[in-house]
């Protein structure tokens, strides 16, 4: 069954609650004070089934100026508005303010309902209709039908139900695949059950036993039970009015305006980048640091405004702005909001959220304004690229991106893959960085290696770990390996085991260095004896030190920090020892000394090197193969 949320709006005492009773047979004024005073103070909720079998949930919102805050709390999630005007009074101040609010909340479908039509003549009704047409010109209600009803006699009610049913076919399906999000508009306790919250499920779905988070205090909770229009269900879907019994949370820990959502789907923020517009029929101009009331979802937050593209925004004009909040908020890009004056209380504007986690901006920064214009378009790829571009000093995971955008994993992965294909984003072990950030890392590494090669012409390269530490990246070893392999595939660097060099770098010896190299090799390859030499005895000067360092790993084996031997001889005696141990199982230091026909000291140095390299393992005075 497709779910439709209908909301009422209009001036106080224009018959909204009575109209709902005529449509549903139910009373939405439940508070004693509401019944006594004959006006809606709080939000009322009920439902009825349309002829096409759609279930229509109804939110009855108060019309009195003092209760506009409650009206805003109920307006979020409305699909169709019944814009109520009493035929005996016509358009009134709160009628206009409600129309402004609905427009700023991006509600697109509506029916103008002319109530109390039995108490005035047709001529007066036509005058009221003309006034309505004039007042709704340029709004989403400009071409909406006007349906005349009398809620007491129920004249016109059947026609109104048919119009609601017809327009409900034009409503877009809700996004049930996104993370769940529900703005809490009521909190109460039921004896024997505990805490219950209500609200319209804006997107996603929730089921019994789901683990959810209540923002902004990040309270963990579990769903005990769910009701939709008074009936127990196992799962509630986007677009449904729901009452949810939650676990582990006390009533006093919650308030209207909190958000019930999937874990890791939202991020708190103290600033918002927005595109806002001011209403035409006000003398209020918006200037830097004006204090305003921000209404988002069911929440009211005080804020300061920083216009970004003009000094003063006049009534009827739009601007890009940054809102500096006095409390944290959880919101999603392209969410709608309403702004009211701090004092006196009046609706002055509203708009759409462009960025929920911005940095502080300066006024008239063309790069910032250009970025906001792109984000405003709402294309996920553009939003993700801008997000990563504006976070060049940090690394973002899929979880970070999901929290920032509020979109589901599949959509985000598809968008990221498209950006990777377009060479706008790089994936480093599922850490996503903008291509500018990747190019900066590449530049840093190339500069580091270039300086190193100039300083150490006979060294093959820099240790990987040294590169990782010097570029001050937050990559772990695995992530660094992925970055370096990517650079090697691009033929920027060359990796030789644990050493990194510029791709086309090669060590070349001059004639003097070649002479020193031959000299060292001669000393290490004395005939008829196994030679293990102290590095100090080899290095006659700094030139010998440089050449020896170049030879280590190629021509020379470094046994420890003090001793070296010829690489070829080292490999030969290592193979011979392995063969011996495979045949005899073990060897003592004395036996090894006889095998090599060398000094006890030399043999001990070599065996300890084999131990460190896990070729052999020592057990008292015996050695066996390490893996035996």
Secondary structure per residue as TSV (DSSP state, phi and psi in degrees):
chain	resnum	aa	ss	phi	psi
A	1	X	-	360.0	125.6
A	2	X	-	-72.1	138.5
A	3	X	E	-106.3	137.1
A	4	X	E	-127.7	134.5
A	5	X	E	-106.7	121.6
A	6	X	E	-108.2	136.9
A	7	X	E	-123.5	148.5
A	8	X	E	-101.0	153.0
A	9	X	E	-151.9	150.7
A	10	X	E	149.8	173.1
A	11	X	S	-66.3	157.3
A	12	X	T	-57.0	138.7
A	13	X	T	64.5	27.1
A	14	X	S	-94.9	5.8
A	15	X	S	96.9	25.1
A	16	X	H	-66.8	-49.5
A	17	X	H	-66.8	-39.1
A	18	X	H	-66.0	-36.6
A	19	X	H	-62.7	-42.6
A	20	X	H	-64.4	-38.8
A	21	X	H	-63.6	-37.1
A	22	X	H	-66.9	-34.5
A	23	X	H	-76.0	-37.1
A	24	X	H	-115.1	-20.4
A	25	X	S	79.5	9.9
A	26	X	-	-120.6	151.4
A	27	X	-	-94.7	128.8
A	28	X	-	-100.8	-15.1
A	29	X	-	-77.4	107.9
A	30	X	-	-110.4	-23.3
A	31	X	S	-76.1	144.2
A	32	X	H	-58.4	-39.4
A	33	X	H	-66.1	-36.1
A	34	X	H	-62.3	-45.1
A	35	X	H	-67.7	-39.0
A	36	X	H	-68.1	-41.9
A	37	X	H	-88.8	-13.7
A	38	X	T	73.3	22.5
A	39	X	S	-133.7	155.5
A	40	X	-	-84.1	124.3
A	41	X	-	-101.2	-45.9
A	42	X	S	-107.0	-175.9
A	43	X	-	-81.2	135.8
A	44	X	E	-113.9	146.0
A	45	X	E	-135.0	138.7
A	46	X	E	-159.0	-167.5
A	47	X	E	-159.7	165.6
A	48	X	E	-157.4	161.8
A	49	X	E	-97.7	132.6
A	50	X	-	-80.4	161.1
A	51	X	T	-56.2	-30.4
A	52	X	T	-83.7	8.8
A	53	X	S	79.9	9.5
A	54	X	-	-79.0	145.2
A	55	X	E	-97.2	124.6
A	56	X	E	-105.5	112.1
A	57	X	E	-83.4	141.9
A	58	X	E	-121.2	132.6
A	59	X	E	-111.2	115.4
A	60	X	E	-95.9	112.1
A	61	X	-	-104.9	147.5
A	62	X	-	-70.1	148.4
A	63	X	-	-103.1	-17.0
A	64	X	S	-66.0	140.6
A	65	X	G	-53.5	-37.9
A	66	X	G	-66.8	-18.7
A	67	X	G	-112.5	20.4
A	68	X	H	-58.7	-35.6
A	69	X	H	-57.0	-42.7
A	70	X	H	-67.6	-35.7
A	71	X	H	-61.1	-43.9
A	72	X	H	-62.5	-38.1
A	73	X	H	-61.5	-34.9
A	74	X	H	-86.6	-17.2
A	75	X	H	-74.0	-26.2
A	76	X	T	-63.0	130.6
A	77	X	T	92.2	0.6
A	78	X	-	-73.5	134.7
A	79	X	S	-92.8	-43.4
A	80	X	E	-131.5	133.1
A	81	X	E	-106.4	134.8
A	82	X	E	-94.7	103.1
A	83	X	E	-89.1	104.7
A	84	X	E	-93.7	127.5
A	85	X	E	-130.6	125.9
A	86	X	E	-76.1	130.9
A	87	X	T	-68.5	-19.8
A	88	X	T	-87.5	-9.2
A	89	X	T	-123.6	-30.2
A	90	X	-	76.2	-160.7
A	91	X	S	-71.3	129.4
A	92	X	-	-123.3	171.3
A	93	X	H	-53.1	-46.2
A	94	X	H	-70.1	-23.0
A	95	X	H	-60.5	-47.4
A	96	X	H	-67.0	-41.9
A	97	X	H	-65.0	-40.3
A	98	X	H	-62.5	-39.6
A	99	X	H	-62.9	-42.5
A	100	X	H	-59.5	-47.3
A	101	X	H	-60.5	-46.4
A	102	X	H	-62.4	-37.8
A	103	X	H	-65.5	-43.5
A	104	X	H	-68.6	-26.9
A	105	X	T	-83.9	8.2
A	106	X	T	64.0	31.3
A	107	X	-	-78.8	129.5
A	108	X	-	-108.5	-20.2
A	109	X	E	-115.7	137.3
A	110	X	E	-162.1	159.1
A	111	X	E	-128.5	131.4
A	112	X	E	-86.7	120.7
A	113	X	E	-109.3	115.7
A	114	X	E	-92.7	107.8
A	115	X	E	-95.5	170.8
A	116	X	-	58.6	36.2
A	117	X	G	-72.3	-15.3
A	118	X	G	-80.7	-7.5
A	119	X	G	-102.2	-3.1
A	120	X	S	-131.6	161.8
A	121	X	-	-85.0	168.2
A	122	X	H	-62.6	-35.1
A	123	X	H	-64.0	-43.3
A	124	X	H	-66.4	-38.1
A	125	X	H	-59.8	-41.2
A	126	X	H	-65.1	-37.4
A	127	X	H	-64.4	-41.8
A	128	X	H	-63.4	-40.6
A	129	X	H	-61.6	-43.0
A	130	X	H	-59.8	-44.2
A	131	X	H	-62.7	-40.3
A	132	X	H	-61.7	-44.6
A	133	X	H	-61.8	-39.0
A	134	X	H	-66.8	-43.5
A	135	X	H	-73.8	-25.5
A	136	X	H	-95.8	0.9
A	137	X	T	-60.9	133.6
A	138	X	T	83.3	1.8
A	139	X	S	-109.8	175.9
A	140	X	T	-66.7	-14.1
A	141	X	T	-95.1	4.7
A	142	X	T	-54.5	-42.6
A	143	X	T	-107.6	15.4
A	144	X	-	-73.1	151.1
A	145	X	-	-73.0	149.0
A	146	X	E	-107.6	120.9
A	147	X	E	-110.8	126.0
A	148	X	E	-89.4	129.0
A	149	X	-	-138.5	160.0
A	150	X	B	-130.4	112.7
A	151	X	T	-70.7	-24.8
A	152	X	T	-73.7	-50.8
A	153	X	T	-84.2	-12.7
A	154	X	T	69.3	17.7
A	155	X	B	-63.9	130.6
A	156	X	T	84.0	-8.8
A	157	X	H	-66.4	-41.8
A	158	X	H	-61.6	-42.1
A	159	X	H	-62.9	-40.2
A	160	X	H	-63.3	-43.0
A	161	X	H	-59.8	-41.8
A	162	X	H	-64.1	-40.5
A	163	X	H	-64.4	-41.5
A	164	X	H	-60.7	-44.0
A	165	X	H	-62.5	-42.7
A	166	X	H	-63.7	-47.1
A	167	X	H	-71.2	-23.3
A	168	X	H	-65.0	-22.9
A	169	X	T	-70.0	-17.5
A	170	X	T	-91.2	-3.2
A	171	X	S	-79.5	133.6
A	172	X	-	-67.3	148.1
A	173	X	-	-66.6	145.6
A	174	X	-	-76.2	157.3
A	175	X	-	-86.5	98.2
A	176	X	S	-85.7	-7.8
A	177	X	S	-92.7	-11.2
A	178	X	S	-75.8	163.4
A	179	X	-	-57.4	146.2
A	180	X	-	-66.4	143.2
A	181	X	E	-150.9	129.0
A	182	X	E	-140.3	123.8
A	183	X	E	-82.2	119.2
A	184	X	-	-75.9	120.1
A	185	X	-	-110.7	-9.7
A	186	X	E	-146.1	145.5
A	187	X	E	-135.2	128.6
A	188	X	E	-156.3	175.2
A	189	X	E	-123.2	140.4
A	190	X	E	-117.1	126.5
A	191	X	T	-57.7	129.6
A	192	X	T	91.2	-13.6
A	193	X	T	-117.7	-39.6
A	194	X	E	101.4	-148.5
A	195	X	E	-74.8	135.2
A	196	X	E	-127.8	135.4
A	197	X	E	-121.6	150.9
A	198	X	E	-127.9	159.3
A	199	X	E	168.8	172.1
A	200	X	E	-90.4	126.1
A	201	X	E	-73.0	107.0
A	202	X	E	-72.2	-37.0
A	203	X	E	-159.6	161.1
A	204	X	S	79.2	-163.1
A	205	X	E	-149.3	154.4
A	206	X	E	-131.9	145.7
A	207	X	E	-131.3	160.2
A	208	X	T	-57.0	138.0
A	209	X	T	78.3	1.5
A	210	X	-	-64.5	141.3
A	211	X	E	-92.0	122.5
A	212	X	E	-128.5	171.3
A	213	X	E	-122.0	139.8
A	214	X	E	-106.1	116.6
A	215	X	E	-95.8	156.1
A	216	X	T	-89.8	-3.3
A	217	X	T	-83.9	0.0
A	218	X	T	55.5	47.4
A	219	X	E	-82.8	129.1
A	220	X	E	-84.6	136.5
A	221	X	E	-147.6	165.9
A	222	X	E	-127.8	144.0
A	223	X	E	-81.2	119.9
A	224	X	E	-86.8	-47.4
A	225	X	E	-155.1	160.6
A	226	X	E	-135.4	136.8
A	227	X	E	-123.0	138.1
A	228	X	E	-122.4	115.3
A	229	X	T	53.4	44.3
A	230	X	T	81.9	-0.3
A	231	X	E	-112.2	135.9
A	232	X	E	-68.2	132.7
A	233	X	E	-135.4	159.4
A	234	X	S	-86.2	-29.7
A	235	X	E	-138.4	138.1
A	236	X	E	-112.0	144.7
A	237	X	E	-117.9	158.8
A	238	X	T	-51.9	134.6
A	239	X	T	98.4	-2.0
A	240	X	-	-102.8	142.2
A	241	X	E	-77.0	129.2
A	242	X	E	-131.7	148.8
A	243	X	E	-118.3	125.1
A	244	X	E	-124.2	123.4
A	245	X	E	-88.1	116.9
A	246	X	E	-112.1	153.9
A	247	X	S	-102.3	154.7
A	248	X	S	69.0	12.0
A	249	X	-	-127.6	131.7
A	250	X	-	-89.2	152.8
A	251	X	G	-56.4	-41.1
A	252	X	G	-69.6	-11.2
A	253	X	G	-83.6	-10.4
A	254	X	-	-118.3	161.3
A	255	X	-	-153.3	161.0
A	256	X	T	-56.8	136.1
A	257	X	T	104.9	-18.2
A	258	X	-	-64.9	159.6
A	259	X	E	-122.4	125.7
A	260	X	E	-95.4	122.9
A	261	X	E	-151.2	166.0
A	262	X	E	-64.0	147.3
A	263	X	T	-57.8	142.8
A	264	X	T	61.4	19.4
A	265	X	S	-97.1	-14.1
A	266	X	-	-135.8	153.2
A	267	X	-	-122.6	141.7
A	268	X	E	-75.9	151.2
A	269	X	E	-149.5	152.2
A	270	X	E	-110.7	4.0
A	271	X	E	-141.9	151.5
A	272	X	E	-138.1	135.4
A	273	X	E	-92.0	130.7
A	274	X	E	-138.7	160.7
A	275	X	E	-110.0	118.6
A	276	X	E	-124.4	155.6
A	277	X	E	-130.6	146.9
A	278	X	E	-100.2	146.7
A	279	X	-	-66.0	155.1
A	280	X	S	-78.0	-35.6
A	281	X	S	-94.2	56.8
A	282	X	-	-148.1	154.9
A	283	X	-	-94.3	4.5
A	284	X	-	-78.5	122.2
A	285	X	-	-103.5	147.0
A	286	X	E	-102.0	127.2
A	287	X	E	-133.1	171.5
A	288	X	T	-54.8	130.8
A	289	X	T	71.2	19.3
A	290	X	-	-61.6	140.0
A	291	X	E	-93.4	127.1
A	292	X	E	-133.1	169.6
A	293	X	E	-107.6	120.7
A	294	X	E	-97.2	130.1
A	295	X	E	-116.0	117.7
A	296	X	E	-136.1	126.4
A	297	X	T	61.1	-124.2
A	298	X	T	-107.4	20.3
A	299	X	E	-110.5	144.4
A	300	X	E	-118.4	127.3
A	301	X	E	-135.1	136.5
A	302	X	E	-77.7	145.4
A	303	X	E	-152.3	165.7
A	304	X	E	-113.1	145.8
A	305	X	E	-108.8	137.4
A	306	X	E	-121.8	95.7
A	307	X	E	-62.2	140.0
A	308	X	S	-106.0	-24.5
A	309	X	S	-119.9	4.6
A	310	X	-	-159.4	155.2
A	311	X	S	-72.6	-46.0
A	312	X	E	-130.5	131.1
A	313	X	E	-104.6	121.3
A	314	X	-	-92.1	164.4
A	315	X	T	-55.1	135.8
A	316	X	T	86.2	-7.6
A	317	X	-	-98.0	165.9
A	318	X	E	-120.2	159.7
A	319	X	E	-158.8	161.9
A	320	X	E	-89.4	138.8
A	321	X	E	-149.5	162.7
A	322	X	E	-116.0	129.3
A	323	X	E	-99.5	121.7
A	324	X	E	-97.8	113.9
A	325	X	E	-90.3	153.6
A	326	X	E	-93.9	-10.2
A	327	X	E	-138.9	158.2
A	328	X	E	-73.8	154.9
A	329	X	E	-134.1	153.4
A	330	X	E	-118.6	122.9
A	331	X	-	-147.1	171.2
A	332	X	-	-124.0	152.5
A	333	X	T	-56.1	142.4
A	334	X	T	73.1	7.5
A	335	X	-	-65.6	148.5
A	336	X	E	-92.9	158.5
A	337	X	E	-150.5	165.4
A	338	X	E	-127.2	143.4
A	339	X	E	-115.7	133.7
A	340	X	E	-123.5	150.9
A	341	X	E	-61.1	147.5
A	342	X	S	-65.0	-46.2
A	343	X	S	-164.5	130.8
A	344	X	S	-71.3	155.9
A	345	X	-	-71.1	111.7
A	346	X	-	-154.4	146.7
A	347	X	E	-74.2	123.7
A	348	X	E	-113.9	-16.4
A	349	X	E	177.6	-167.1
A	350	X	E	176.1	-173.2
A	351	X	E	168.5	-148.1
A	352	X	E	-131.3	142.0
A	353	X	E	-80.8	130.3
A	354	X	E	-102.6	-38.3
A	355	X	E	-143.3	128.1
A	356	X	S	-93.8	-10.4
A	357	X	S	-135.7	57.3
A	358	X	-	-83.1	166.0
A	359	X	-	-88.9	166.9
A	360	X	-	-67.6	133.4
A	361	X	-	-109.1	152.5
A	362	X	-	-93.9	154.7
A	363	X	T	-69.3	149.1
A	364	X	T	61.3	28.8
A	365	X	-	-85.3	110.3
A	366	X	H	-61.8	-35.2
A	367	X	H	-65.3	-40.8
A	368	X	H	-64.6	-46.7
A	369	X	H	-64.1	-41.6
A	370	X	H	-61.8	-42.4
A	371	X	H	-62.6	-42.8
A	372	X	H	-63.8	-37.2
A	373	X	H	-62.8	-39.8
A	374	X	H	-68.2	-43.5
A	375	X	H	-64.4	-32.1
A	376	X	H	-62.6	-29.0
A	377	X	T	-62.9	-26.8
A	378	X	-	85.0	4.9
A	379	X	-	-71.7	128.0
A	380	X	H	-59.5	-40.3
A	381	X	H	-61.9	-41.3
A	382	X	H	-65.4	-43.9
A	383	X	H	-61.1	-45.2
A	384	X	H	-66.3	-42.0
A	385	X	H	-63.5	-43.0
A	386	X	H	-64.1	-39.7
A	387	X	H	-60.0	-47.3
A	388	X	H	-71.8	-34.6
A	389	X	H	-65.2	-32.8
A	390	X	T	-88.6	5.1
A	391	X	-	-129.7	52.5
A	392	X	T	-73.3	-11.2
A	393	X	T	-102.1	8.9
A	394	X	S	-140.4	165.7
A	395	X	-	-117.7	133.1
A	396	X	E	-111.2	134.3
A	397	X	E	-95.9	173.6
A	398	X	H	-60.2	-38.4
A	399	X	H	-61.4	-43.0
A	400	X	H	-60.5	-44.1
A	401	X	H	-68.0	-38.9
A	402	X	H	-63.5	-41.0
A	403	X	H	-64.8	-37.6
A	404	X	H	-70.2	-44.5
A	405	X	H	-90.0	-29.5
A	406	X	-	75.9	7.1
A	407	X	-	-86.8	163.6
A	408	X	-	-78.0	161.8
A	409	X	H	-60.2	-41.9
A	410	X	H	-62.1	-45.0
A	411	X	H	-63.3	-40.6
A	412	X	H	-67.4	-44.0
A	413	X	H	-61.6	-41.8
A	414	X	H	-62.1	-42.5
A	415	X	H	-66.7	-41.9
A	416	X	H	-65.1	-43.4
A	417	X	H	-60.9	-36.1
A	418	X	H	-65.9	-41.7
A	419	X	H	-66.4	-36.8
A	420	X	H	-65.2	-42.8
A	421	X	H	-62.7	-34.3
A	422	X	T	-85.4	6.3
A	423	X	T	59.7	39.5
A	424	X	S	-107.2	-18.0
A	425	X	E	-139.5	145.2
A	426	X	E	-115.8	142.5
A	427	X	E	-105.6	115.0
A	428	X	E	-113.8	92.8
A	429	X	T	53.8	48.0
A	430	X	T	64.1	23.0
A	431	X	E	-108.5	127.6
A	432	X	E	-105.9	126.2
A	433	X	E	-127.6	147.9
A	434	X	E	-68.2	152.5
A	435	X	H	-60.7	-31.2
A	436	X	H	-63.3	-39.3
A	437	X	H	-67.0	-40.1
A	438	X	H	-62.8	-43.4
A	439	X	H	-64.6	-36.1
A	440	X	H	-64.5	-42.5
A	441	X	H	-62.9	-42.9
A	442	X	H	-59.3	-45.4
A	443	X	H	-62.4	-43.2
A	444	X	H	-61.0	-44.3
A	445	X	H	-66.8	-42.9
A	446	X	H	-63.7	-42.6
A	447	X	H	-63.1	-42.5
A	448	X	H	-61.3	-45.3
A	449	X	H	-69.1	-38.2
A	450	X	H	-62.3	-45.4
A	451	X	H	-63.1	-40.6
A	452	X	H	-64.9	-44.8
A	453	X	H	-63.6	-36.1
A	454	X	H	-67.0	-36.7
A	455	X	H	-79.9	-33.5
A	456	X	-	-127.9	79.1
A	457	X	T	-68.5	-21.3
A	458	X	T	-103.1	7.0
A	459	X	S	-97.5	143.4
A	460	X	-	-74.0	-22.0
A	461	X	-	166.0	-173.3
A	462	X	E	-103.3	144.2
A	463	X	E	-62.7	141.2
A	464	X	H	-53.6	-45.6
A	465	X	H	-64.6	-33.4
A	466	X	H	-67.2	-40.2
A	467	X	H	-62.8	-45.2
A	468	X	H	-60.0	-41.6
A	469	X	H	-73.5	-34.6
A	470	X	H	-77.7	-27.1
A	471	X	T	-86.4	1.3
A	472	X	T	53.6	39.1
A	473	X	-	-85.8	158.7
A	474	X	-	-95.5	12.7
A	475	X	-	-70.4	141.2
A	476	X	-	-82.0	-178.5
A	477	X	H	-61.0	-42.8
A	478	X	H	-63.7	-44.2
A	479	X	H	-65.2	-37.5
A	480	X	H	-64.7	-39.2
A	481	X	H	-60.7	-40.6
A	482	X	H	-64.9	-43.2
A	483	X	H	-61.7	-45.8
A	484	X	H	-66.5	-39.8
A	485	X	H	-63.7	-36.2
A	486	X	H	-63.5	-42.3
A	487	X	H	-66.8	-35.0
A	488	X	H	-67.7	-39.8
A	489	X	H	-62.6	-28.7
A	490	X	T	-86.3	2.8
A	491	X	T	60.9	38.2
A	492	X	S	-94.2	-41.0
A	493	X	E	-129.4	170.9
A	494	X	E	-129.4	136.0
A	495	X	E	-114.2	125.3
A	496	X	E	-124.8	98.5
A	497	X	T	57.1	-110.6
A	498	X	T	-103.4	11.4
A	499	X	E	-112.3	144.1
A	500	X	E	-122.3	138.7
A	501	X	E	-141.1	166.2
A	502	X	E	-59.7	145.3
A	503	X	T	-54.3	-42.9
A	504	X	T	-99.2	15.2
A	505	X	-	-77.9	133.4
A	506	X	-	-136.5	137.3
A	507	X	-	-77.4	129.1
A	508	X	-	-127.6	136.4
A	509	X	-	-98.5	139.0
A	510	X	-	-83.1	179.4
A	511	X	H	-61.3	-40.6
A	512	X	H	-64.6	-42.0
A	513	X	H	-69.1	-36.0
A	514	X	H	-63.4	-38.1
A	515	X	H	-64.8	-42.3
A	516	X	H	-64.3	-40.2
A	517	X	H	-61.4	-46.4
A	518	X	H	-61.5	-38.7
A	519	X	H	-60.9	-46.3
A	520	X	H	-63.5	-42.7
A	521	X	H	-63.5	-37.5
A	522	X	H	-63.2	-41.3
A	523	X	H	-66.3	-31.5
A	524	X	H	-86.3	-12.8
A	525	X	-	-119.8	49.6
A	526	X	-	-65.9	136.6
A	527	X	T	-66.9	146.9
A	528	X	T	68.4	11.3
A	529	X	S	-150.1	149.8
A	530	X	-	-88.0	121.0
A	531	X	-	-106.6	121.1
A	532	X	-	-119.7	120.2
A	533	X	E	-116.9	149.1
A	534	X	E	-77.2	135.2
A	535	X	H	-57.4	-36.7
A	536	X	H	-63.4	-33.1
A	537	X	H	-72.3	-24.0
A	538	X	H	-82.9	-44.8
A	539	X	-	-82.2	98.2
A	540	X	S	-76.0	-30.0
A	541	X	S	-156.9	-176.4
A	542	X	H	-65.4	-26.4
A	543	X	H	-68.2	-37.7
A	544	X	H	-64.5	-39.3
A	545	X	H	-59.9	-43.9
A	546	X	H	-63.4	-45.6
A	547	X	H	-68.1	-40.8
A	548	X	H	-62.0	-41.6
A	549	X	H	-60.9	-38.3
A	550	X	H	-65.1	-36.1
A	551	X	H	-77.1	-24.3
A	552	X	B	-64.3	128.3
A	553	X	T	96.7	-25.1
A	554	X	T	-104.0	-62.1
A	555	X	T	-107.5	-17.4
A	556	X	E	-126.9	139.0
A	557	X	E	-103.4	124.8
A	558	X	E	-89.2	111.7
A	559	X	-	-77.1	-37.0
A	560	X	S	-160.3	-162.8
A	561	X	S	-71.0	-10.7
A	562	X	S	-115.8	-36.4
A	563	X	E	-115.2	149.3
A	564	X	E	-135.7	163.3
A	565	X	E	-151.7	171.6
A	566	X	E	-65.3	134.5
A	567	X	H	-64.3	-43.9
A	568	X	H	-63.8	-43.8
A	569	X	H	-65.4	-40.7
A	570	X	H	-57.7	-47.1
A	571	X	H	-64.4	-35.7
A	572	X	H	-66.9	-47.8
A	573	X	H	-70.0	-28.0
A	574	X	H	-66.0	-44.6
A	575	X	H	-64.0	-41.8
A	576	X	H	-64.1	-40.2
A	577	X	H	-65.9	-42.5
A	578	X	H	-59.5	-44.2
A	579	X	H	-61.5	-41.9
A	580	X	H	-62.0	-47.7
A	581	X	H	-67.9	-32.2
A	582	X	H	-65.7	-31.5
A	583	X	H	-86.8	-43.8
A	584	X	H	-106.9	-13.3
A	585	X	S	89.4	-34.8
A	586	X	-	-155.6	165.2
A	587	X	E	-152.6	144.5
A	588	X	E	-98.8	168.3
A	589	X	H	-61.1	-40.5
A	590	X	H	-63.8	-42.7
A	591	X	H	-63.4	-37.7
A	592	X	H	-70.6	-35.0
A	593	X	H	-62.2	-41.3
A	594	X	H	-66.2	-38.3
A	595	X	H	-62.1	-42.1
A	596	X	H	-89.6	-15.9
A	597	X	T	55.2	48.8
A	598	X	-	-134.7	-179.0
A	599	X	-	-73.8	156.4
A	600	X	H	-59.7	-38.6
A	601	X	H	-62.9	-47.9
A	602	X	H	-60.6	-43.0
A	603	X	H	-65.9	-37.8
A	604	X	H	-64.5	-42.8
A	605	X	H	-60.6	-43.5
A	606	X	H	-67.7	-45.1
A	607	X	H	-63.4	-39.5
A	608	X	H	-65.6	-32.5
A	609	X	H	-65.4	-43.0
A	610	X	H	-62.4	-37.0
A	611	X	H	-62.1	-47.9
A	612	X	H	-63.4	-34.1
A	613	X	T	-88.2	9.2
A	614	X	T	58.1	39.7
A	615	X	S	-92.8	-40.7
A	616	X	E	-125.7	163.8
A	617	X	E	-133.0	143.5
A	618	X	E	-97.2	135.9
A	619	X	E	-131.5	98.6
A	620	X	T	61.6	-115.8
A	621	X	T	-103.5	14.5
A	622	X	E	-116.1	151.9
A	623	X	E	-120.0	141.0
A	624	X	E	-128.0	170.2
A	625	X	E	-65.3	140.8
A	626	X	T	-60.8	-38.7
A	627	X	T	-93.1	14.0
A	628	X	-	-96.9	360.0
